[in-house]
Amino acid sequence: MKLVVEMPAAWAATSDGATVAPGVSLRIGRFAQLPLNLEAWRDAWVFAGVDRRQVRVVGALDRTTDGGWPLGLVVTEVAGRRRLHAFYRFLVYGVVAVVEGEASVFDAVMDEARNVLVNARPNLGTERPRAVREVWAGFDAPSSAPGENEPPISVF
């Protein structure tokens, strides 16, 4: 499973997201099962690694993605740096994307970043096979004469 984000050509892809602009980065988390307490989930991400007293919430909004999935957006400021957290909810799974950078540079790209995040969609597929038939997909069935590999008919 992964979050599919259509990144503008000016963004440079990284292993965990992208460089949006000099000093502004996008990090995309991993899919995880949603907790029962969604507010605690948001708080854990918003306040991770910072002193709660230094975090100023600039704005928060619940909406949907362009595909109709629930999305929470939270903009915070900590010591001159702004962060935009995007909290995606896909059925029983959730994933978080974070855009972070120095306030003046962040403000210049925030609208573009928000539009990209609102346009993101899930790819709920997996690399692991879901059924035995997927393991053998693409292999040819053994060729044999008609009736040679058929089980005998039994009558009770």
CNS distance restraints for C-alpha pairs under 8 A (distance, minus, plus):
assign (resid   1 and name CA) (resid  31 and name CA) 6.79 0.50 0.50
assign (resid   1 and name CA) (resid 122 and name CA) 7.31 0.50 0.50
assign (resid   1 and name CA) (resid 123 and name CA) 5.50 0.50 0.50
assign (resid   1 and name CA) (resid 124 and name CA) 4.56 0.50 0.50
assign (resid   1 and name CA) (resid 125 and name CA) 5.35 0.50 0.50
assign (resid   1 and name CA) (resid 126 and name CA) 5.44 0.50 0.50
assign (resid   2 and name CA) (resid  30 and name CA) 7.39 0.50 0.50
assign (resid   2 and name CA) (resid  31 and name CA) 6.83 0.50 0.50
assign (resid   2 and name CA) (resid 122 and name CA) 6.03 0.50 0.50
assign (resid   2 and name CA) (resid 123 and name CA) 5.29 0.50 0.50
assign (resid   2 and name CA) (resid 124 and name CA) 6.64 0.50 0.50
assign (resid   2 and name CA) (resid 125 and name CA) 7.98 0.50 0.50
assign (resid   3 and name CA) (resid  28 and name CA) 7.81 0.50 0.50
assign (resid   3 and name CA) (resid  95 and name CA) 7.70 0.50 0.50
assign (resid   3 and name CA) (resid 120 and name CA) 6.71 0.50 0.50
assign (resid   3 and name CA) (resid 121 and name CA) 5.90 0.50 0.50
assign (resid   3 and name CA) (resid 122 and name CA) 4.75 0.50 0.50
assign (resid   3 and name CA) (resid 123 and name CA) 6.12 0.50 0.50
assign (resid   4 and name CA) (resid 120 and name CA) 5.59 0.50 0.50
assign (resid   4 and name CA) (resid 121 and name CA) 5.27 0.50 0.50
assign (resid   4 and name CA) (resid 122 and name CA) 5.80 0.50 0.50
assign (resid   4 and name CA) (resid 123 and name CA) 6.46 0.50 0.50
assign (resid   5 and name CA) (resid 116 and name CA) 6.87 0.50 0.50
assign (resid   5 and name CA) (resid 117 and name CA) 6.94 0.50 0.50
assign (resid   5 and name CA) (resid 119 and name CA) 7.23 0.50 0.50
assign (resid   5 and name CA) (resid 120 and name CA) 4.72 0.50 0.50
assign (resid   5 and name CA) (resid 121 and name CA) 6.87 0.50 0.50
assign (resid   6 and name CA) (resid 116 and name CA) 6.64 0.50 0.50
assign (resid   6 and name CA) (resid 119 and name CA) 7.53 0.50 0.50
assign (resid   6 and name CA) (resid 120 and name CA) 6.83 0.50 0.50
assign (resid   7 and name CA) (resid  11 and name CA) 6.35 0.50 0.50
assign (resid   7 and name CA) (resid 116 and name CA) 6.79 0.50 0.50
assign (resid  10 and name CA) (resid  20 and name CA) 7.47 0.50 0.50
assign (resid  11 and name CA) (resid  18 and name CA) 6.24 0.50 0.50
assign (resid  11 and name CA) (resid  19 and name CA) 5.65 0.50 0.50
assign (resid  11 and name CA) (resid  20 and name CA) 4.85 0.50 0.50
assign (resid  11 and name CA) (resid  21 and name CA) 6.92 0.50 0.50
assign (resid  12 and name CA) (resid  18 and name CA) 5.33 0.50 0.50
assign (resid  12 and name CA) (resid  19 and name CA) 5.07 0.50 0.50
assign (resid  12 and name CA) (resid  20 and name CA) 6.77 0.50 0.50
assign (resid  13 and name CA) (resid  17 and name CA) 5.99 0.50 0.50
assign (resid  13 and name CA) (resid  18 and name CA) 4.18 0.50 0.50
assign (resid  13 and name CA) (resid  19 and name CA) 6.39 0.50 0.50
assign (resid  14 and name CA) (resid  18 and name CA) 4.79 0.50 0.50
assign (resid  14 and name CA) (resid  19 and name CA) 6.94 0.50 0.50
assign (resid  16 and name CA) (resid  26 and name CA) 7.88 0.50 0.50
assign (resid  16 and name CA) (resid  27 and name CA) 5.44 0.50 0.50
assign (resid  16 and name CA) (resid  28 and name CA) 5.73 0.50 0.50
assign (resid  16 and name CA) (resid  29 and name CA) 7.50 0.50 0.50
assign (resid  17 and name CA) (resid  25 and name CA) 7.57 0.50 0.50
assign (resid  17 and name CA) (resid  26 and name CA) 5.13 0.50 0.50
assign (resid  17 and name CA) (resid  27 and name CA) 4.50 0.50 0.50
assign (resid  17 and name CA) (resid  28 and name CA) 5.37 0.50 0.50
assign (resid  18 and name CA) (resid  25 and name CA) 5.86 0.50 0.50
assign (resid  18 and name CA) (resid  26 and name CA) 5.00 0.50 0.50
assign (resid  18 and name CA) (resid  27 and name CA) 6.74 0.50 0.50
assign (resid  19 and name CA) (resid  23 and name CA) 7.78 0.50 0.50
assign (resid  19 and name CA) (resid  24 and name CA) 6.13 0.50 0.50
assign (resid  19 and name CA) (resid  25 and name CA) 4.48 0.50 0.50
assign (resid  19 and name CA) (resid  26 and name CA) 6.14 0.50 0.50
assign (resid  20 and name CA) (resid  24 and name CA) 5.44 0.50 0.50
assign (resid  20 and name CA) (resid  25 and name CA) 5.34 0.50 0.50
assign (resid  20 and name CA) (resid  26 and name CA) 6.54 0.50 0.50
assign (resid  20 and name CA) (resid 109 and name CA) 7.72 0.50 0.50
assign (resid  20 and name CA) (resid 113 and name CA) 7.79 0.50 0.50
assign (resid  21 and name CA) (resid  25 and name CA) 7.08 0.50 0.50
assign (resid  21 and name CA) (resid 105 and name CA) 7.72 0.50 0.50
assign (resid  21 and name CA) (resid 109 and name CA) 7.58 0.50 0.50
assign (resid  22 and name CA) (resid 105 and name CA) 7.93 0.50 0.50
assign (resid  23 and name CA) (resid 101 and name CA) 5.56 0.50 0.50
assign (resid  23 and name CA) (resid 102 and name CA) 6.65 0.50 0.50
assign (resid  23 and name CA) (resid 105 and name CA) 7.31 0.50 0.50
assign (resid  24 and name CA) (resid  99 and name CA) 6.90 0.50 0.50
assign (resid  24 and name CA) (resid 100 and name CA) 5.49 0.50 0.50
assign (resid  24 and name CA) (resid 101 and name CA) 4.21 0.50 0.50
assign (resid  24 and name CA) (resid 102 and name CA) 7.03 0.50 0.50
assign (resid  24 and name CA) (resid 105 and name CA) 7.12 0.50 0.50
assign (resid  24 and name CA) (resid 106 and name CA) 6.27 0.50 0.50
assign (resid  25 and name CA) (resid  98 and name CA) 7.98 0.50 0.50
assign (resid  25 and name CA) (resid  99 and name CA) 5.54 0.50 0.50
assign (resid  25 and name CA) (resid 100 and name CA) 5.49 0.50 0.50
assign (resid  25 and name CA) (resid 101 and name CA) 6.53 0.50 0.50
assign (resid  26 and name CA) (resid  97 and name CA) 6.95 0.50 0.50
assign (resid  26 and name CA) (resid  98 and name CA) 5.57 0.50 0.50
assign (resid  26 and name CA) (resid  99 and name CA) 4.37 0.50 0.50
assign (resid  26 and name CA) (resid 100 and name CA) 6.62 0.50 0.50
assign (resid  27 and name CA) (resid  97 and name CA) 5.64 0.50 0.50
assign (resid  27 and name CA) (resid  98 and name CA) 5.23 0.50 0.50
assign (resid  27 and name CA) (resid  99 and name CA) 6.51 0.50 0.50
assign (resid  28 and name CA) (resid  95 and name CA) 7.68 0.50 0.50
assign (resid  28 and name CA) (resid  96 and name CA) 6.17 0.50 0.50
assign (resid  28 and name CA) (resid  97 and name CA) 4.32 0.50 0.50
assign (resid  28 and name CA) (resid  98 and name CA) 6.47 0.50 0.50
assign (resid  29 and name CA) (resid  95 and name CA) 5.90 0.50 0.50
assign (resid  29 and name CA) (resid  96 and name CA) 5.30 0.50 0.50
assign (resid  29 and name CA) (resid  97 and name CA) 5.95 0.50 0.50
assign (resid  30 and name CA) (resid  95 and name CA) 5.88 0.50 0.50
assign (resid  30 and name CA) (resid  96 and name CA) 7.48 0.50 0.50
assign (resid  31 and name CA) (resid  93 and name CA) 6.27 0.50 0.50
assign (resid  31 and name CA) (resid  94 and name CA) 5.59 0.50 0.50
assign (resid  31 and name CA) (resid  95 and name CA) 4.79 0.50 0.50
assign (resid  32 and name CA) (resid  93 and name CA) 5.44 0.50 0.50
assign (resid  32 and name CA) (resid  94 and name CA) 5.52 0.50 0.50
assign (resid  32 and name CA) (resid  95 and name CA) 6.51 0.50 0.50
assign (resid  33 and name CA) (resid  92 and name CA) 5.79 0.50 0.50
assign (resid  33 and name CA) (resid  93 and name CA) 4.42 0.50 0.50
assign (resid  33 and name CA) (resid  94 and name CA) 6.10 0.50 0.50
assign (resid  34 and name CA) (resid  38 and name CA) 7.54 0.50 0.50
assign (resid  34 and name CA) (resid  89 and name CA) 7.60 0.50 0.50
assign (resid  34 and name CA) (resid  92 and name CA) 5.57 0.50 0.50
assign (resid  34 and name CA) (resid  93 and name CA) 5.03 0.50 0.50
assign (resid  34 and name CA) (resid  94 and name CA) 5.30 0.50 0.50
assign (resid  35 and name CA) (resid  41 and name CA) 6.92 0.50 0.50
assign (resid  37 and name CA) (resid  41 and name CA) 6.50 0.50 0.50
assign (resid  38 and name CA) (resid  42 and name CA) 6.27 0.50 0.50
assign (resid  39 and name CA) (resid  43 and name CA) 6.13 0.50 0.50
assign (resid  40 and name CA) (resid  44 and name CA) 6.01 0.50 0.50
assign (resid  41 and name CA) (resid  45 and name CA) 6.59 0.50 0.50
assign (resid  42 and name CA) (resid  46 and name CA) 6.08 0.50 0.50
assign (resid  42 and name CA) (resid  87 and name CA) 7.43 0.50 0.50
assign (resid  43 and name CA) (resid  47 and name CA) 5.79 0.50 0.50
assign (resid  43 and name CA) (resid  48 and name CA) 7.95 0.50 0.50
assign (resid  44 and name CA) (resid  48 and name CA) 5.71 0.50 0.50
assign (resid  46 and name CA) (resid  76 and name CA) 7.79 0.50 0.50
assign (resid  46 and name CA) (resid  85 and name CA) 7.28 0.50 0.50
assign (resid  47 and name CA) (resid  51 and name CA) 7.05 0.50 0.50
assign (resid  47 and name CA) (resid  52 and name CA) 5.86 0.50 0.50
assign (resid  47 and name CA) (resid  55 and name CA) 7.39 0.50 0.50
assign (resid  50 and name CA) (resid  54 and name CA) 7.37 0.50 0.50
assign (resid  50 and name CA) (resid  55 and name CA) 7.50 0.50 0.50
assign (resid  50 and name CA) (resid  78 and name CA) 7.93 0.50 0.50
assign (resid  51 and name CA) (resid  55 and name CA) 6.95 0.50 0.50
assign (resid  54 and name CA) (resid  78 and name CA) 5.89 0.50 0.50
assign (resid  54 and name CA) (resid  79 and name CA) 7.18 0.50 0.50
assign (resid  55 and name CA) (resid  76 and name CA) 6.55 0.50 0.50
assign (resid  55 and name CA) (resid  77 and name CA) 5.89 0.50 0.50
assign (resid  55 and name CA) (resid  78 and name CA) 5.02 0.50 0.50
assign (resid  56 and name CA) (resid  76 and name CA) 5.53 0.50 0.50
assign (resid  56 and name CA) (resid  77 and name CA) 5.17 0.50 0.50
assign (resid  56 and name CA) (resid  78 and name CA) 6.47 0.50 0.50
assign (resid  57 and name CA) (resid  74 and name CA) 7.43 0.50 0.50
assign (resid  57 and name CA) (resid  75 and name CA) 6.11 0.50 0.50
assign (resid  57 and name CA) (resid  76 and name CA) 4.40 0.50 0.50
assign (resid  57 and name CA) (resid  77 and name CA) 6.47 0.50 0.50
assign (resid  58 and name CA) (resid  74 and name CA) 7.73 0.50 0.50
assign (resid  58 and name CA) (resid  75 and name CA) 5.33 0.50 0.50
assign (resid  58 and name CA) (resid  76 and name CA) 5.16 0.50 0.50
assign (resid  58 and name CA) (resid  77 and name CA) 6.76 0.50 0.50
assign (resid  59 and name CA) (resid  74 and name CA) 5.82 0.50 0.50
assign (resid  59 and name CA) (resid  75 and name CA) 5.14 0.50 0.50
assign (resid  59 and name CA) (resid  76 and name CA) 7.04 0.50 0.50
assign (resid  60 and name CA) (resid  72 and name CA) 7.38 0.50 0.50
assign (resid  60 and name CA) (resid  73 and name CA) 5.59 0.50 0.50
assign (resid  60 and name CA) (resid  74 and name CA) 4.32 0.50 0.50
assign (resid  60 and name CA) (resid  75 and name CA) 6.27 0.50 0.50
assign (resid  61 and name CA) (resid  72 and name CA) 5.81 0.50 0.50
assign (resid  61 and name CA) (resid  73 and name CA) 5.21 0.50 0.50
assign (resid  61 and name CA) (resid  74 and name CA) 6.52 0.50 0.50
assign (resid  62 and name CA) (resid  70 and name CA) 7.52 0.50 0.50
assign (resid  62 and name CA) (resid  71 and name CA) 5.94 0.50 0.50
assign (resid  62 and name CA) (resid  72 and name CA) 4.41 0.50 0.50
assign (resid  62 and name CA) (resid  73 and name CA) 6.31 0.50 0.50
assign (resid  63 and name CA) (resid  70 and name CA) 6.14 0.50 0.50
assign (resid  63 and name CA) (resid  71 and name CA) 5.33 0.50 0.50
assign (resid  63 and name CA) (resid  72 and name CA) 6.20 0.50 0.50
assign (resid  63 and name CA) (resid  73 and name CA) 7.91 0.50 0.50
assign (resid  64 and name CA) (resid  68 and name CA) 5.16 0.50 0.50
assign (resid  64 and name CA) (resid  69 and name CA) 5.13 0.50 0.50
assign (resid  64 and name CA) (resid  70 and name CA) 4.46 0.50 0.50
assign (resid  64 and name CA) (resid  71 and name CA) 4.95 0.50 0.50
assign (resid  64 and name CA) (resid  72 and name CA) 7.83 0.50 0.50
assign (resid  64 and name CA) (resid 118 and name CA) 7.49 0.50 0.50
assign (resid  65 and name CA) (resid  69 and name CA) 5.20 0.50 0.50
assign (resid  65 and name CA) (resid  70 and name CA) 6.44 0.50 0.50
assign (resid  65 and name CA) (resid  71 and name CA) 6.08 0.50 0.50
assign (resid  65 and name CA) (resid 117 and name CA) 7.96 0.50 0.50
assign (resid  65 and name CA) (resid 118 and name CA) 4.74 0.50 0.50
assign (resid  65 and name CA) (resid 119 and name CA) 5.95 0.50 0.50
assign (resid  65 and name CA) (resid 120 and name CA) 6.98 0.50 0.50
assign (resid  65 and name CA) (resid 121 and name CA) 7.64 0.50 0.50
assign (resid  66 and name CA) (resid 118 and name CA) 6.07 0.50 0.50
assign (resid  66 and name CA) (resid 119 and name CA) 5.32 0.50 0.50
assign (resid  66 and name CA) (resid 120 and name CA) 7.70 0.50 0.50
assign (resid  67 and name CA) (resid 119 and name CA) 7.33 0.50 0.50
assign (resid  67 and name CA) (resid 121 and name CA) 6.80 0.50 0.50
assign (resid  69 and name CA) (resid  88 and name CA) 7.33 0.50 0.50
assign (resid  69 and name CA) (resid  89 and name CA) 6.55 0.50 0.50
assign (resid  69 and name CA) (resid  90 and name CA) 6.43 0.50 0.50
assign (resid  70 and name CA) (resid  88 and name CA) 6.17 0.50 0.50
assign (resid  70 and name CA) (resid  89 and name CA) 5.43 0.50 0.50
assign (resid  70 and name CA) (resid  90 and name CA) 7.36 0.50 0.50
assign (resid  71 and name CA) (resid  86 and name CA) 6.68 0.50 0.50
assign (resid  71 and name CA) (resid  87 and name CA) 5.50 0.50 0.50
assign (resid  71 and name CA) (resid  88 and name CA) 4.75 0.50 0.50
assign (resid  71 and name CA) (resid  89 and name CA) 6.38 0.50 0.50
assign (resid  71 and name CA) (resid 118 and name CA) 7.80 0.50 0.50
assign (resid  72 and name CA) (resid  85 and name CA) 7.89 0.50 0.50
assign (resid  72 and name CA) (resid  86 and name CA) 5.73 0.50 0.50
assign (resid  72 and name CA) (resid  87 and name CA) 4.88 0.50 0.50
assign (resid  72 and name CA) (resid  88 and name CA) 6.68 0.50 0.50
assign (resid  73 and name CA) (resid  84 and name CA) 6.81 0.50 0.50
assign (resid  73 and name CA) (resid  85 and name CA) 5.67 0.50 0.50
assign (resid  73 and name CA) (resid  86 and name CA) 4.73 0.50 0.50
assign (resid  73 and name CA) (resid  87 and name CA) 6.39 0.50 0.50
assign (resid  74 and name CA) (resid  83 and name CA) 7.95 0.50 0.50
assign (resid  74 and name CA) (resid  84 and name CA) 5.65 0.50 0.50
assign (resid  74 and name CA) (resid  85 and name CA) 5.14 0.50 0.50
assign (resid  74 and name CA) (resid  86 and name CA) 6.71 0.50 0.50
assign (resid  75 and name CA) (resid  82 and name CA) 7.01 0.50 0.50
assign (resid  75 and name CA) (resid  83 and name CA) 5.54 0.50 0.50
assign (resid  75 and name CA) (resid  84 and name CA) 4.46 0.50 0.50
assign (resid  75 and name CA) (resid  85 and name CA) 6.39 0.50 0.50
assign (resid  76 and name CA) (resid  82 and name CA) 5.65 0.50 0.50
assign (resid  76 and name CA) (resid  83 and name CA) 5.26 0.50 0.50
assign (resid  76 and name CA) (resid  84 and name CA) 6.61 0.50 0.50
assign (resid  77 and name CA) (resid  81 and name CA) 5.50 0.50 0.50
assign (resid  77 and name CA) (resid  82 and name CA) 4.40 0.50 0.50
assign (resid  77 and name CA) (resid  83 and name CA) 6.32 0.50 0.50
assign (resid  77 and name CA) (resid 103 and name CA) 7.82 0.50 0.50
assign (resid  78 and name CA) (resid  82 and name CA) 6.47 0.50 0.50
assign (resid  80 and name CA) (resid 102 and name CA) 6.22 0.50 0.50
assign (resid  80 and name CA) (resid 103 and name CA) 5.77 0.50 0.50
assign (resid  81 and name CA) (resid 100 and name CA) 7.11 0.50 0.50
assign (resid  81 and name CA) (resid 101 and name CA) 5.51 0.50 0.50
assign (resid  81 and name CA) (resid 102 and name CA) 4.38 0.50 0.50
assign (resid  81 and name CA) (resid 103 and name CA) 5.00 0.50 0.50
assign (resid  82 and name CA) (resid 100 and name CA) 5.75 0.50 0.50
assign (resid  82 and name CA) (resid 101 and name CA) 5.64 0.50 0.50
assign (resid  82 and name CA) (resid 102 and name CA) 6.09 0.50 0.50
assign (resid  82 and name CA) (resid 103 and name CA) 5.15 0.50 0.50
assign (resid  82 and name CA) (resid 106 and name CA) 6.58 0.50 0.50
assign (resid  83 and name CA) (resid  98 and name CA) 6.66 0.50 0.50
assign (resid  83 and name CA) (resid  99 and name CA) 5.54 0.50 0.50
assign (resid  83 and name CA) (resid 100 and name CA) 4.34 0.50 0.50
assign (resid  83 and name CA) (resid 101 and name CA) 6.66 0.50 0.50
assign (resid  84 and name CA) (resid  98 and name CA) 5.58 0.50 0.50
assign (resid  84 and name CA) (resid  99 and name CA) 5.05 0.50 0.50
assign (resid  84 and name CA) (resid 100 and name CA) 6.45 0.50 0.50
assign (resid  85 and name CA) (resid  96 and name CA) 6.80 0.50 0.50
assign (resid  85 and name CA) (resid  97 and name CA) 5.87 0.50 0.50
assign (resid  85 and name CA) (resid  98 and name CA) 4.56 0.50 0.50
assign (resid  85 and name CA) (resid  99 and name CA) 6.59 0.50 0.50
assign (resid  86 and name CA) (resid  96 and name CA) 5.56 0.50 0.50
assign (resid  86 and name CA) (resid  97 and name CA) 5.12 0.50 0.50
assign (resid  86 and name CA) (resid  98 and name CA) 6.28 0.50 0.50
assign (resid  86 and name CA) (resid 117 and name CA) 7.11 0.50 0.50
assign (resid  87 and name CA) (resid  94 and name CA) 7.17 0.50 0.50
assign (resid  87 and name CA) (resid  95 and name CA) 6.21 0.50 0.50
assign (resid  87 and name CA) (resid  96 and name CA) 4.77 0.50 0.50
assign (resid  87 and name CA) (resid  97 and name CA) 6.81 0.50 0.50
assign (resid  88 and name CA) (resid  94 and name CA) 5.45 0.50 0.50
assign (resid  88 and name CA) (resid  95 and name CA) 5.35 0.50 0.50
assign (resid  88 and name CA) (resid  96 and name CA) 6.14 0.50 0.50
assign (resid  89 and name CA) (resid  93 and name CA) 6.01 0.50 0.50
assign (resid  89 and name CA) (resid  94 and name CA) 4.61 0.50 0.50
assign (resid  89 and name CA) (resid  95 and name CA) 6.91 0.50 0.50
assign (resid  90 and name CA) (resid  94 and name CA) 5.91 0.50 0.50
assign (resid  90 and name CA) (resid 122 and name CA) 7.36 0.50 0.50
assign (resid  97 and name CA) (resid 117 and name CA) 7.92 0.50 0.50
assign (resid  99 and name CA) (resid 113 and name CA) 7.53 0.50 0.50
assign (resid 100 and name CA) (resid 106 and name CA) 7.08 0.50 0.50
assign (resid 101 and name CA) (resid 105 and name CA) 6.79 0.50 0.50
assign (resid 101 and name CA) (resid 106 and name CA) 5.30 0.50 0.50
assign (resid 102 and name CA) (resid 106 and name CA) 5.79 0.50 0.50
assign (resid 103 and name CA) (resid 107 and name CA) 5.99 0.50 0.50
assign (resid 104 and name CA) (resid 108 and name CA) 6.59 0.50 0.50
assign (resid 105 and name CA) (resid 109 and name CA) 6.85 0.50 0.50
assign (resid 106 and name CA) (resid 110 and name CA) 5.74 0.50 0.50
assign (resid 107 and name CA) (resid 111 and name CA) 7.85 0.50 0.50
assign (resid 109 and name CA) (resid 113 and name CA) 6.13 0.50 0.50
assign (resid 110 and name CA) (resid 114 and name CA) 5.96 0.50 0.50
assign (resid 111 and name CA) (resid 115 and name CA) 6.21 0.50 0.50
assign (resid 112 and name CA) (resid 116 and name CA) 6.28 0.50 0.50
assign (resid 113 and name CA) (resid 117 and name CA) 6.19 0.50 0.50
assign (resid 114 and name CA) (resid 118 and name CA) 6.07 0.50 0.50
assign (resid 115 and name CA) (resid 119 and name CA) 6.21 0.50 0.50
assign (resid 116 and name CA) (resid 120 and name CA) 6.52 0.50 0.50
assign (resid 129 and name CA) (resid 134 and name CA) 5.63 0.50 0.50
assign (resid 129 and name CA) (resid 135 and name CA) 6.20 0.50 0.50
assign (resid 130 and name CA) (resid 134 and name CA) 6.86 0.50 0.50
assign (resid 131 and name CA) (resid 135 and name CA) 7.11 0.50 0.50
assign (resid 132 and name CA) (resid 136 and name CA) 6.81 0.50 0.50
assign (resid 133 and name CA) (resid 137 and name CA) 5.96 0.50 0.50
assign (resid 144 and name CA) (resid 148 and name CA) 6.25 0.50 0.50
assign (resid 144 and name CA) (resid 149 and name CA) 7.00 0.50 0.50
assign (resid 145 and name CA) (resid 149 and name CA) 7.85 0.50 0.50
